[in-house]
Amino acid sequence: MLTGPDARDPGPGAGGDRASHPRTIVKVCGVTRLADARFAVESGADWIGVILHGDSPRRVSPERAAKIAAAIPGVPVVAVMVGVTPDHALEIARRAGALRVQIHRPAAPWPAEFPLPAAIVVPVDRQGRLAADPPAAGHLLMLDTADPERAGGTGRRFPWDAAVAIARERLVMIAGGLTPANVAEAVRRVRPFAVDASSGLERAPGIKDSDLVRRFVLAVRELDAAPREPAA
């Protein structure tokens, strides 16, 4: 099992440009079971996402998340939360043993000095327009499909072209409708710092399909290993 700083976690702020991080980070999100977390890590996933606050069938308690974190030592667990303040997010993340946070619809501006690395989610509509301002440069920008009701887990893609120019200027994680069938194309076109999938890797909400997880990670790793074309 990996321990300490390594390729699974490039550092607190995931700083630098895309060329500084040639290995695409793979995040498997919406994990609810220890066995799914272990298999995802064995398959090569870098980060495991657990939903701790928000209306989701994949939501788990901080105590359950802490057991998942303990089962995969050395692998960052990301505390996914909706509509929280920084203080509330930090309290929940620490109870869960999470090393990172992912914030949808933050209830307050996110402070640059937040103690844990933060990915702040900005929705992208069908026309490729960002529905909110990007976070400060010290935070990871996550782009996901806009939905009037759900903060994530829509299973729908946004126009990837909207992310290309942004990914040239700062590190970006992309989510929304990613599957083993399309993730390599997403990485090739956008060259994101990280990719995130949840519903596209499931048999049922919160229950991962091991074959889909394995194929998803493999597709990213094969694309990473191939000669890179210039970004579009």
Contacts in CASP RR format, 6 or more apart in sequence:
PFRMAT RR
TARGET T0000
AUTHOR 0000-0000-0000
METHOD contacts of the structure
MODEL  1
MLTGPDARDPGPGAGGDRASHPRTIVKVCGVTRLADARFAVESGADWIGV
ILHGDSPRRVSPERAAKIAAAIPGVPVVAVMVGVTPDHALEIARRAGALR
VQIHRPAAPWPAEFPLPAAIVVPVDRQGRLAADPPAAGHLLMLDTADPER
AGGTGRRFPWDAAVAIARERLVMIAGGLTPANVAEAVRRVRPFAVDASSG
LERAPGIKDSDLVRRFVLAVRELDAAPREPAA
1 41 0 8 1.000
1 72 0 8 1.000
1 73 0 8 1.000
1 74 0 8 1.000
1 75 0 8 1.000
2 8 0 8 1.000
2 74 0 8 1.000
2 75 0 8 1.000
3 73 0 8 1.000
3 74 0 8 1.000
4 74 0 8 1.000
5 11 0 8 1.000
7 23 0 8 1.000
7 46 0 8 1.000
8 25 0 8 1.000
8 46 0 8 1.000
8 47 0 8 1.000
8 74 0 8 1.000
8 75 0 8 1.000
8 76 0 8 1.000
9 46 0 8 1.000
9 47 0 8 1.000
9 76 0 8 1.000
9 99 0 8 1.000
9 100 0 8 1.000
10 21 0 8 1.000
10 25 0 8 1.000
11 117 0 8 1.000
12 116 0 8 1.000
12 117 0 8 1.000
13 117 0 8 1.000
13 138 0 8 1.000
13 139 0 8 1.000
13 140 0 8 1.000
14 21 0 8 1.000
14 117 0 8 1.000
14 140 0 8 1.000
14 171 0 8 1.000
14 193 0 8 1.000
15 138 0 8 1.000
15 171 0 8 1.000
16 171 0 8 1.000
17 170 0 8 1.000
17 171 0 8 1.000
18 167 0 8 1.000
18 168 0 8 1.000
18 171 0 8 1.000
18 191 0 8 1.000
18 192 0 8 1.000
18 193 0 8 1.000
21 171 0 8 1.000
21 193 0 8 1.000
22 224 0 8 1.000
23 224 0 8 1.000
24 187 0 8 1.000
24 192 0 8 1.000
24 193 0 8 1.000
24 194 0 8 1.000
24 195 0 8 1.000
24 220 0 8 1.000
24 223 0 8 1.000
24 224 0 8 1.000
25 46 0 8 1.000
25 47 0 8 1.000
25 173 0 8 1.000
25 193 0 8 1.000
25 194 0 8 1.000
25 195 0 8 1.000
26 44 0 8 1.000
26 45 0 8 1.000
26 46 0 8 1.000
26 47 0 8 1.000
26 194 0 8 1.000
26 195 0 8 1.000
26 216 0 8 1.000
26 217 0 8 1.000
26 220 0 8 1.000
27 45 0 8 1.000
27 46 0 8 1.000
27 47 0 8 1.000
27 48 0 8 1.000
27 49 0 8 1.000
27 78 0 8 1.000
27 173 0 8 1.000
27 194 0 8 1.000
27 195 0 8 1.000
27 196 0 8 1.000
27 197 0 8 1.000
28 36 0 8 1.000
28 40 0 8 1.000
28 45 0 8 1.000
28 47 0 8 1.000
28 48 0 8 1.000
28 49 0 8 1.000
28 197 0 8 1.000
28 198 0 8 1.000
28 201 0 8 1.000
28 208 0 8 1.000
28 213 0 8 1.000
28 216 0 8 1.000
29 48 0 8 1.000
29 49 0 8 1.000
29 51 0 8 1.000
29 78 0 8 1.000
29 80 0 8 1.000
29 175 0 8 1.000
29 196 0 8 1.000
29 197 0 8 1.000
29 198 0 8 1.000
30 49 0 8 1.000
30 50 0 8 1.000
30 51 0 8 1.000
30 56 0 8 1.000
30 58 0 8 1.000
30 80 0 8 1.000
30 198 0 8 1.000
30 206 0 8 1.000
31 37 0 8 1.000
31 40 0 8 1.000
31 48 0 8 1.000
31 49 0 8 1.000
31 50 0 8 1.000
31 58 0 8 1.000
31 68 0 8 1.000
31 206 0 8 1.000
31 208 0 8 1.000
32 50 0 8 1.000
32 58 0 8 1.000
32 60 0 8 1.000
32 64 0 8 1.000
32 206 0 8 1.000
32 207 0 8 1.000
33 68 0 8 1.000
33 206 0 8 1.000
33 207 0 8 1.000
33 208 0 8 1.000
34 67 0 8 1.000
34 68 0 8 1.000
34 71 0 8 1.000
36 206 0 8 1.000
36 207 0 8 1.000
36 208 0 8 1.000
36 210 0 8 1.000
36 213 0 8 1.000
37 48 0 8 1.000
37 68 0 8 1.000
37 71 0 8 1.000
37 72 0 8 1.000
38 71 0 8 1.000
38 72 0 8 1.000
39 208 0 8 1.000
39 210 0 8 1.000
39 213 0 8 1.000
39 214 0 8 1.000
40 48 0 8 1.000
40 208 0 8 1.000
40 213 0 8 1.000
40 217 0 8 1.000
41 48 0 8 1.000
41 72 0 8 1.000
41 75 0 8 1.000
43 210 0 8 1.000
43 213 0 8 1.000
43 214 0 8 1.000
43 217 0 8 1.000
43 218 0 8 1.000
44 217 0 8 1.000
44 221 0 8 1.000
45 75 0 8 1.000
45 213 0 8 1.000
45 217 0 8 1.000
46 75 0 8 1.000
46 76 0 8 1.000
46 194 0 8 1.000
47 75 0 8 1.000
47 76 0 8 1.000
47 77 0 8 1.000
47 78 0 8 1.000
47 100 0 8 1.000
47 194 0 8 1.000
48 68 0 8 1.000
48 72 0 8 1.000
48 75 0 8 1.000
48 76 0 8 1.000
48 77 0 8 1.000
48 78 0 8 1.000
49 77 0 8 1.000
49 78 0 8 1.000
49 79 0 8 1.000
49 80 0 8 1.000
49 102 0 8 1.000
50 60 0 8 1.000
50 64 0 8 1.000
50 65 0 8 1.000
50 68 0 8 1.000
50 77 0 8 1.000
50 78 0 8 1.000
50 79 0 8 1.000
50 80 0 8 1.000
50 96 0 8 1.000
50 98 0 8 1.000
51 58 0 8 1.000
51 59 0 8 1.000
51 60 0 8 1.000
51 80 0 8 1.000
51 81 0 8 1.000
52 59 0 8 1.000
52 60 0 8 1.000
52 61 0 8 1.000
52 62 0 8 1.000
52 65 0 8 1.000
52 79 0 8 1.000
52 80 0 8 1.000
52 81 0 8 1.000
52 92 0 8 1.000
52 93 0 8 1.000
52 96 0 8 1.000
52 98 0 8 1.000
53 59 0 8 1.000
53 80 0 8 1.000
53 81 0 8 1.000
53 82 0 8 1.000
53 83 0 8 1.000
53 84 0 8 1.000
53 88 0 8 1.000
53 89 0 8 1.000
53 92 0 8 1.000
54 81 0 8 1.000
54 82 0 8 1.000
54 83 0 8 1.000
54 151 0 8 1.000
55 82 0 8 1.000
56 82 0 8 1.000
56 152 0 8 1.000
56 153 0 8 1.000
57 205 0 8 1.000
57 206 0 8 1.000
58 198 0 8 1.000
58 205 0 8 1.000
58 206 0 8 1.000
60 68 0 8 1.000
62 92 0 8 1.000
62 95 0 8 1.000
62 96 0 8 1.000
62 97 0 8 1.000
63 95 0 8 1.000
63 96 0 8 1.000
65 77 0 8 1.000
65 79 0 8 1.000
65 96 0 8 1.000
65 97 0 8 1.000
65 98 0 8 1.000
66 95 0 8 1.000
66 96 0 8 1.000
66 97 0 8 1.000
68 77 0 8 1.000
69 77 0 8 1.000
69 96 0 8 1.000
69 97 0 8 1.000
69 98 0 8 1.000
76 98 0 8 1.000
76 99 0 8 1.000
76 100 0 8 1.000
77 96 0 8 1.000
77 97 0 8 1.000
77 98 0 8 1.000
77 99 0 8 1.000
77 100 0 8 1.000
78 98 0 8 1.000
78 99 0 8 1.000
78 100 0 8 1.000
78 101 0 8 1.000
78 102 0 8 1.000
78 119 0 8 1.000
79 89 0 8 1.000
79 92 0 8 1.000
79 93 0 8 1.000
79 96 0 8 1.000
79 97 0 8 1.000
79 98 0 8 1.000
79 100 0 8 1.000
79 101 0 8 1.000
79 102 0 8 1.000
80 101 0 8 1.000
80 102 0 8 1.000
80 104 0 8 1.000
81 88 0 8 1.000
81 89 0 8 1.000
81 92 0 8 1.000
81 93 0 8 1.000
81 101 0 8 1.000
81 102 0 8 1.000
81 103 0 8 1.000
81 104 0 8 1.000
82 103 0 8 1.000
82 104 0 8 1.000
82 105 0 8 1.000
82 151 0 8 1.000
83 103 0 8 1.000
83 104 0 8 1.000
83 105 0 8 1.000
83 106 0 8 1.000
83 107 0 8 1.000
83 151 0 8 1.000
84 92 0 8 1.000
84 103 0 8 1.000
84 106 0 8 1.000
84 107 0 8 1.000
85 106 0 8 1.000
85 107 0 8 1.000
85 108 0 8 1.000
86 106 0 8 1.000
86 108 0 8 1.000
86 110 0 8 1.000
86 111 0 8 1.000
86 114 0 8 1.000
88 107 0 8 1.000
89 101 0 8 1.000
89 103 0 8 1.000
90 101 0 8 1.000
90 114 0 8 1.000
90 115 0 8 1.000
90 116 0 8 1.000
93 101 0 8 1.000
93 116 0 8 1.000
98 116 0 8 1.000
99 116 0 8 1.000
99 117 0 8 1.000
100 116 0 8 1.000
100 117 0 8 1.000
100 118 0 8 1.000
100 119 0 8 1.000
101 114 0 8 1.000
101 116 0 8 1.000
101 117 0 8 1.000
101 118 0 8 1.000
101 119 0 8 1.000
102 118 0 8 1.000
102 119 0 8 1.000
102 121 0 8 1.000
102 142 0 8 1.000
103 110 0 8 1.000
103 118 0 8 1.000
103 119 0 8 1.000
103 120 0 8 1.000
103 121 0 8 1.000
104 121 0 8 1.000
104 144 0 8 1.000
104 151 0 8 1.000
104 152 0 8 1.000
105 121 0 8 1.000
105 151 0 8 1.000
106 120 0 8 1.000
110 118 0 8 1.000
110 120 0 8 1.000
110 135 0 8 1.000
110 136 0 8 1.000
110 139 0 8 1.000
112 136 0 8 1.000
112 138 0 8 1.000
112 139 0 8 1.000
114 139 0 8 1.000
117 139 0 8 1.000
117 140 0 8 1.000
118 135 0 8 1.000
118 139 0 8 1.000
118 140 0 8 1.000
119 139 0 8 1.000
119 140 0 8 1.000
119 141 0 8 1.000
119 142 0 8 1.000
119 173 0 8 1.000
120 134 0 8 1.000
120 135 0 8 1.000
120 139 0 8 1.000
120 140 0 8 1.000
120 141 0 8 1.000
120 142 0 8 1.000
121 142 0 8 1.000
121 143 0 8 1.000
121 144 0 8 1.000
121 151 0 8 1.000
121 152 0 8 1.000
121 175 0 8 1.000
122 130 0 8 1.000
122 131 0 8 1.000
122 132 0 8 1.000
122 133 0 8 1.000
122 134 0 8 1.000
122 135 0 8 1.000
122 141 0 8 1.000
122 142 0 8 1.000
122 143 0 8 1.000
122 144 0 8 1.000
123 130 0 8 1.000
123 131 0 8 1.000
123 132 0 8 1.000
123 143 0 8 1.000
123 144 0 8 1.000
123 145 0 8 1.000
123 146 0 8 1.000
123 147 0 8 1.000
124 130 0 8 1.000
124 131 0 8 1.000
124 143 0 8 1.000
124 144 0 8 1.000
124 145 0 8 1.000
124 146 0 8 1.000
124 158 0 8 1.000
124 159 0 8 1.000
124 162 0 8 1.000
124 163 0 8 1.000
125 131 0 8 1.000
125 146 0 8 1.000
125 158 0 8 1.000
126 146 0 8 1.000
126 158 0 8 1.000
126 159 0 8 1.000
127 159 0 8 1.000
128 158 0 8 1.000
128 159 0 8 1.000
128 161 0 8 1.000
128 162 0 8 1.000
129 162 0 8 1.000
130 143 0 8 1.000
130 162 0 8 1.000
131 146 0 8 1.000
134 141 0 8 1.000
134 166 0 8 1.000
134 170 0 8 1.000
135 141 0 8 1.000
137 170 0 8 1.000
140 171 0 8 1.000
140 172 0 8 1.000
140 173 0 8 1.000
140 193 0 8 1.000
140 194 0 8 1.000
141 166 0 8 1.000
141 170 0 8 1.000
141 171 0 8 1.000
141 172 0 8 1.000
141 173 0 8 1.000
142 172 0 8 1.000
142 173 0 8 1.000
142 174 0 8 1.000
142 175 0 8 1.000
142 196 0 8 1.000
143 158 0 8 1.000
143 162 0 8 1.000
143 163 0 8 1.000
143 166 0 8 1.000
143 172 0 8 1.000
143 173 0 8 1.000
143 174 0 8 1.000
143 175 0 8 1.000
144 152 0 8 1.000
144 154 0 8 1.000
144 158 0 8 1.000
144 174 0 8 1.000
144 175 0 8 1.000
144 176 0 8 1.000
144 196 0 8 1.000
145 152 0 8 1.000
145 154 0 8 1.000
145 155 0 8 1.000
145 156 0 8 1.000
145 157 0 8 1.000
145 158 0 8 1.000
145 175 0 8 1.000
145 176 0 8 1.000
145 177 0 8 1.000
146 158 0 8 1.000
147 154 0 8 1.000
147 156 0 8 1.000
152 175 0 8 1.000
152 176 0 8 1.000
152 198 0 8 1.000
153 175 0 8 1.000
153 176 0 8 1.000
153 198 0 8 1.000
153 199 0 8 1.000
154 176 0 8 1.000
154 177 0 8 1.000
154 199 0 8 1.000
155 176 0 8 1.000
155 177 0 8 1.000
155 199 0 8 1.000
155 200 0 8 1.000
156 176 0 8 1.000
156 177 0 8 1.000
157 176 0 8 1.000
157 177 0 8 1.000
157 178 0 8 1.000
157 182 0 8 1.000
158 176 0 8 1.000
160 174 0 8 1.000
160 186 0 8 1.000
160 189 0 8 1.000
160 190 0 8 1.000
161 189 0 8 1.000
161 232 0 8 1.000
163 172 0 8 1.000
163 174 0 8 1.000
163 190 0 8 1.000
163 192 0 8 1.000
164 189 0 8 1.000
164 190 0 8 1.000
164 191 0 8 1.000
164 231 0 8 1.000
164 232 0 8 1.000
166 172 0 8 1.000
167 190 0 8 1.000
167 191 0 8 1.000
167 192 0 8 1.000
167 193 0 8 1.000
167 231 0 8 1.000
168 231 0 8 1.000
171 192 0 8 1.000
171 193 0 8 1.000
171 194 0 8 1.000
172 190 0 8 1.000
172 192 0 8 1.000
172 193 0 8 1.000
172 194 0 8 1.000
173 192 0 8 1.000
173 193 0 8 1.000
173 194 0 8 1.000
173 195 0 8 1.000
173 196 0 8 1.000
174 186 0 8 1.000
174 190 0 8 1.000
174 192 0 8 1.000
174 194 0 8 1.000
174 195 0 8 1.000
174 196 0 8 1.000
175 195 0 8 1.000
175 196 0 8 1.000
175 197 0 8 1.000
175 198 0 8 1.000
176 196 0 8 1.000
176 197 0 8 1.000
177 197 0 8 1.000
177 199 0 8 1.000
177 200 0 8 1.000
178 186 0 8 1.000
178 195 0 8 1.000
178 196 0 8 1.000
178 197 0 8 1.000
178 200 0 8 1.000
178 216 0 8 1.000
179 197 0 8 1.000
179 200 0 8 1.000
179 201 0 8 1.000
179 212 0 8 1.000
179 216 0 8 1.000
180 201 0 8 1.000
180 212 0 8 1.000
180 215 0 8 1.000
180 216 0 8 1.000
180 218 0 8 1.000
180 219 0 8 1.000
183 195 0 8 1.000
183 197 0 8 1.000
183 216 0 8 1.000
183 219 0 8 1.000
183 220 0 8 1.000
184 219 0 8 1.000
184 220 0 8 1.000
184 222 0 8 1.000
184 223 0 8 1.000
186 192 0 8 1.000
186 195 0 8 1.000
187 195 0 8 1.000
187 220 0 8 1.000
187 223 0 8 1.000
187 224 0 8 1.000
188 223 0 8 1.000
188 229 0 8 1.000
189 231 0 8 1.000
189 232 0 8 1.000
190 231 0 8 1.000
191 228 0 8 1.000
191 231 0 8 1.000
195 220 0 8 1.000
197 216 0 8 1.000
199 205 0 8 1.000
200 212 0 8 1.000
201 208 0 8 1.000
201 209 0 8 1.000
201 212 0 8 1.000
201 213 0 8 1.000
201 216 0 8 1.000
202 208 0 8 1.000
202 209 0 8 1.000
202 212 0 8 1.000
203 209 0 8 1.000
END
